[in-house]
Amino acid sequence: MADMGLRLDSTNTCHNGAAAPQQGTSRVLIIIPCFNEEASVGGLLSEIAATGRGYHTLVVDDGSSDATSAVASCRSLVARLAQNLGIGGAVQTGIKYAARQDFDFCIQIDGDGQHDPRAIETLLEAYRRDPTNITIGSRFIDHAGFCSTRMRRAGIRLIVLALNGLFSGGRITDPTSGMRLLDRSAIAFFAKAYPTDFPEPISLAWAMRAGLTVSEVPVEMRARETGVSSIDGFKSASYMIRVLGYILLARLVRAS
């Protein structure tokens, strides 16, 4: 269960730099999963506040051994997990909070600073123009900014072929993007169940199998400057085989 061992820090003694929520607008929750991101999360939260959009933020500290929670609680609500659940459990913790607090949208961004907070509005504008249940910030539409290693991109292309070939509901170019918007339907869907292994591509397979729609908008990624990724990247053939196997299994299993 994603919220097992959860501690929600709603009070802090630090200055909170978030702008006041704008009246008459949709309620947007920014979910920031973190594991040992003390060096980057404070700057990221300052950037989010500097947009002046009044987004609500929830940092999900996935059992960090550093000062991630202490740094983040100066500027944001923090959900502290007593043990490391992995990226899937951390993200679902945020989604469950969004569902319980009746947010209109939740947007996942990484705590390592690779996602430019100004692109949050890009996702929201894309939804307003052409609503889909999930809107992904894709690195591979305009090929701008940091796009990871050649080997990882080759692996992503195989996942793209599998998802687009086996499921309908949208054409995907960046299934491993950690920047994505969920509307109310997607929030409700993923609050019930969310994959723990390879959550970004597998969650898309689950969603499209259930009839949810997916779209993409180009965003620019920044290179990670500190820390290490919480997701084991495309370092071996076994990773790719497992991801493709999960996608095939999702296609064969009837949606509940």
C-alpha positions in Angstrom: 0.0 0.0 0.0 1.6 3.3 -1.1 0.8 5.3 2.0 2.1 2.7 4.5 4.4 4.4 7.0 3.5 7.8 5.8 4.2 10.9 7.8 2.7 14.2 6.5 4.6 17.3 7.6 2.1 20.2 7.4 3.9 22.5 9.7 7.4 24.0 9.4 9.4 26.8 10.9 10.9 28.0 7.6 9.8 30.7 5.2 7.3 29.2 2.6 8.0 31.0 -0.7 4.9 29.6 -2.5 2.6 32.1 -4.1 -1.0 32.3 -2.9 -3.3 30.1 -5.0 -5.1 32.2 -7.6 -8.9 32.5 -7.1 -11.3 31.0 -9.6 -8.7 28.7 -11.2 -8.3 24.9 -11.2 -6.6 23.4 -8.2 -3.3 21.9 -9.3 -1.1 19.7 -7.1 2.6 19.3 -8.1 3.8 15.9 -6.9 7.6 15.7 -6.4 8.9 12.2 -5.6 12.4 12.4 -4.0 15.0 10.1 -2.8 18.1 11.8 -1.3 17.6 15.0 -3.2 18.6 17.5 -0.5 20.9 19.3 -3.0 18.3 20.0 -5.6 14.8 20.0 -4.1 15.1 23.4 -2.4 16.0 25.1 -5.6 13.3 23.3 -7.5 10.6 24.5 -5.0 11.9 28.0 -5.3 11.6 27.8 -9.1 8.0 26.6 -8.8 7.1 29.5 -6.4 8.8 31.9 -8.8 6.3 31.0 -11.5 3.7 32.9 -9.5 1.0 30.4 -10.5 0.0 29.4 -7.0 0.5 25.7 -7.5 0.1 23.5 -4.5 3.2 21.2 -3.9 3.7 17.9 -2.2 7.2 16.5 -1.9 7.1 12.8 -1.3 10.3 11.8 0.6 10.8 8.1 -0.3 12.7 7.1 2.8 15.7 9.4 2.2 18.7 9.1 4.4 19.7 12.8 3.9 18.0 16.1 4.7 15.5 16.0 1.8 12.5 16.4 4.1 14.1 19.2 6.2 15.0 21.2 3.1 11.7 20.6 1.4 9.6 21.4 4.4 10.8 25.0 4.3 8.8 25.6 1.1 6.3 22.7 0.8 4.1 20.2 2.4 6.1 17.0 2.7 4.9 13.4 2.9 7.7 11.3 4.6 7.6 7.6 3.9 9.1 5.4 6.7 10.7 3.1 4.2 11.7 3.3 0.5 8.9 2.2 -1.7 10.4 3.1 -5.0 9.2 5.7 -7.5 5.9 3.9 -8.1 4.9 3.9 -4.4 6.1 7.5 -3.9 4.1 8.8 -6.9 0.9 6.9 -5.9 1.2 8.5 -2.4 0.9 11.9 -4.1 -1.9 10.7 -6.4 -3.9 9.4 -3.4 -3.4 12.7 -1.6 -4.7 14.5 -4.8 -7.7 12.3 -4.9 -8.6 12.8 -1.2 -8.1 16.6 -1.4 -10.2 16.8 -4.5 -7.6 18.4 -6.8 -8.5 19.0 -10.5 -5.1 18.1 -11.7 -1.9 16.6 -10.4 1.4 17.0 -12.2 4.4 14.8 -11.5 7.9 16.3 -11.8 11.2 14.9 -10.7 12.9 16.2 -7.6 16.3 16.3 -9.2 15.7 19.5 -11.1 15.7 18.0 -14.6 12.2 19.4 -15.3 11.8 23.1 -15.8 8.8 24.2 -13.7 7.8 26.7 -16.4 6.7 23.7 -18.4 4.0 23.0 -15.9 1.9 25.7 -17.6 2.7 24.1 -21.0 1.0 20.9 -19.9 -2.0 22.7 -18.5 -2.4 24.8 -21.7 -2.2 21.6 -23.8 -5.0 20.1 -21.7 -7.1 23.2 -22.1 -6.7 23.1 -25.9 -7.3 19.3 -26.3 -8.2 17.6 -23.0 -6.9 14.0 -22.5 -6.7 12.1 -19.2 -2.9 12.0 -19.2 -0.7 14.7 -20.8 3.0 13.8 -21.0 5.9 16.2 -21.3 7.9 14.6 -24.1 11.6 15.1 -24.7 11.4 13.5 -28.2 9.0 15.7 -30.1 11.3 18.7 -30.6 14.4 16.9 -29.4 15.4 20.0 -27.4 17.6 19.9 -24.3 19.0 16.9 -22.5 17.6 13.6 -24.0 19.7 10.9 -22.1 22.1 8.4 -23.5 22.0 6.8 -27.0 21.4 3.3 -25.4 18.6 4.5 -23.3 16.9 6.3 -26.2 17.1 3.0 -28.2 15.4 1.2 -25.3 12.7 3.9 -25.2 12.0 3.4 -28.9 11.3 -0.3 -28.3 8.9 0.6 -25.5 7.2 3.2 -27.8 6.7 0.5 -30.5 5.2 -1.9 -28.0 2.8 0.7 -26.5 1.7 2.2 -29.8 1.3 -1.2 -31.4 -0.6 -2.9 -28.6 -2.8 -0.1 -27.3 -5.0 2.7 -28.6 -5.8 6.0 -26.9 -2.8 8.1 -28.0 0.5 8.1 -29.8 3.4 8.1 -27.4 7.0 9.2 -28.0 8.3 9.4 -24.4 6.8 6.7 -22.2 9.5 7.0 -19.5 9.0 10.8 -19.0 8.7 11.7 -15.3 6.7 14.8 -16.2 3.0 14.2 -16.7 -0.3 15.7 -16.0 -3.3 13.6 -14.7 -6.9 14.9 -14.8 -9.6 13.9 -12.4 -10.3 10.6 -14.2 -6.7 9.6 -14.2 -6.2 10.6 -10.6 -9.2 8.4 -9.6 -7.9 5.5 -11.7 -4.3 5.5 -10.4 -5.4 6.2 -6.7 -6.8 2.7 -6.8 -3.7 0.9 -8.3 -0.4 2.0 -9.6 2.6 -0.1 -10.8 5.6 -0.5 -8.6 7.9 -1.8 -11.3 8.8 0.5 -14.2 5.8 2.7 -13.3 6.0 5.3 -16.1 5.6 3.0 -19.2 3.5 0.4 -17.3 1.1 3.0 -16.0 0.5 4.1 -19.6 -0.3 0.5 -20.6 -2.8 0.1 -17.7 -4.4 3.5 -18.5 -4.9 2.9 -22.2 -6.1 -0.7 -21.5 -8.8 0.9 -19.3 -9.8 3.4 -22.1 -8.0 6.5 -20.7 -6.6 8.9 -23.3 -3.0 10.1 -23.6 -1.4 13.0 -25.4 2.0 14.6 -25.4 3.5 18.1 -25.5 7.1 19.0 -26.1 9.2 20.0 -23.1 12.9 20.6 -22.6 14.8 18.5 -20.1 17.8 19.7 -18.1 20.8 17.4 -17.2 20.9 16.2 -13.6 23.5 18.1 -11.7 23.4 16.2 -8.3 22.3 12.9 -6.9 21.6 9.6 -8.6 18.4 8.5 -10.4 15.8 6.6 -8.3 15.1 4.5 -11.4 17.5 1.9 -12.7 18.0 3.0 -16.3 18.5 1.1 -19.5 21.7 -0.6 -18.3 21.0 -4.1 -19.4 19.0 -6.3 -21.8 17.2 -7.8 -18.8 15.6 -4.4 -18.0 14.2 -4.1 -21.5 12.9 -7.7 -21.6 11.1 -7.1 -18.3 9.5 -3.9 -19.4 8.3 -5.3 -22.6 7.0 -8.4 -20.8 5.0 -6.2 -18.4 3.5 -4.3 -21.4 2.6 -7.5 -23.1 1.0 -8.9 -19.9 -1.0 -5.7 -19.6 -2.3 -6.2 -23.1 -3.3 -9.8 -22.4 -5.0 -9.2 -19.0 -8.6 -7.9 -19.2 -9.0 -4.4 -17.7 -11.0 -4.5 -14.5 
